[in-house]
Amino acid sequence: MSLKVALIAPPYPLEEAPSPPLGLCYVASAFRKAGATVKIYDFIVSEYTKEKLSKELLSFEPDIIGTTSVTMNFFSAIDILCVAKKISPSAVTIMGGPHASFDSKNILKKYTELDLIFSGEADITIPEFYNSFNEKSDWKSVKGLIFRENNNIIDTGKRDYIEDLDSLSIPARDLLPISKYQALGYPVSIITSRGCPGRCIFCLGRKMTGQKVRKRSVTKVVDEIESILNLGFEFINIADDLFTADRKRVIEICNEIEKRELKFSFSVFSRVNTIDYELLMAMKKAGLHAISFGIESGNTDMLKRVRKGITLNQARKAISNCKKADVRPHVSFMVGLPGETNETLNDTLKFQE
């Protein structure tokens, strides 16, 4: 059995400097590994029109049409998928990603053009679904699916997190208009691990990827970095929830980058309590340009309330070490957390200074 799968990268604000859609490329890779013929229609760096979509779908005649979304672009994603269903009514329409995973039943009730939602990590769900595609009655045995059956919403249950990330295929970036991203100067993203040990009450990230940090091998990570550099990119965004969760492993990755004499710049996401000057210098030597921290509030009580697990002194020290190491720090704060007052907001404003 060989199915045709059309995947749609929905529009995303260009001012946010979007990377080539990493999650969708993992999905494409999983479908392709299962035996499908896959195409990605990228409307991030290419203009979307109904006419263009219609021409592509009528020519390709897909069996499956899928998209992904975060909350920021969910409505454009679902609108495009609804249009696609009208163009190709016999195709099974699917959606994945954080927004769809966490609001799946409401979405399926509201948008009848959507047939199926992949909840959580879909890498292993995809080949199982692919093999049961022709028998909808078999979908119930595939964990991680939520779909409509008559007037009922069927949830097959949560799938366990994928332990062996090395078993996953490299994201299918070859299906994207890479040259357009390069022309616009946008970076490319990679993940070296999934999961975050943090307990912040506002974050849904760990519900998507888990609290246990699951790591790819150093060799696999640097092999992928090398393949990205061969595409012509010079800047890579390491999109792990917490790249610095394992200090020893970070140093091993940096050493492997230096051993292969790879020349590029990169950015990472970190926490102020997992960084020090020596680690910053090791990453700087390998090409680190910028590091992002979520400090969230300049008020100690607020940090405790949201279970951030950091102190303001740790934040000050981390920023000081970044400046000392000549690494650009990016810091984010949140407004309107539970218990927020004018006083706590003023504390945050003062701390930012």
Secondary structure, 3 states (H helix, E strand, C coil): CCCEEEEEECCCCHHHCCCCCHHHHHHHHHHHHHCCEEEEEECCCCCCCHHHHHHHHHHHCCCEEEEECCHHHHHHHHHHHHHHHHHCCCCEEEEECHHHHHCHHHHHHHCCCCCEEECCCCCCHHHHHHHCCCCHHHHHHCCCEEEEECCEEEECCCCCCCCCHHHCCCCCHHHCCHHHHHHHCCCEEECCEECCCCCCCCCCHHHHHCCCCEECCHHHHHHHHHHHHHCCCCEEEECCCCHHHCHHHHHHHHHHHHHCCCCCEEEEEECHHHCCHHHHHHHHHHCEEEEEEEEECCCHHHHHHCCCCCCHHHHHHHHHHHHHHCCEEEEEECCCCCCCCHHHHHHHHHHHC
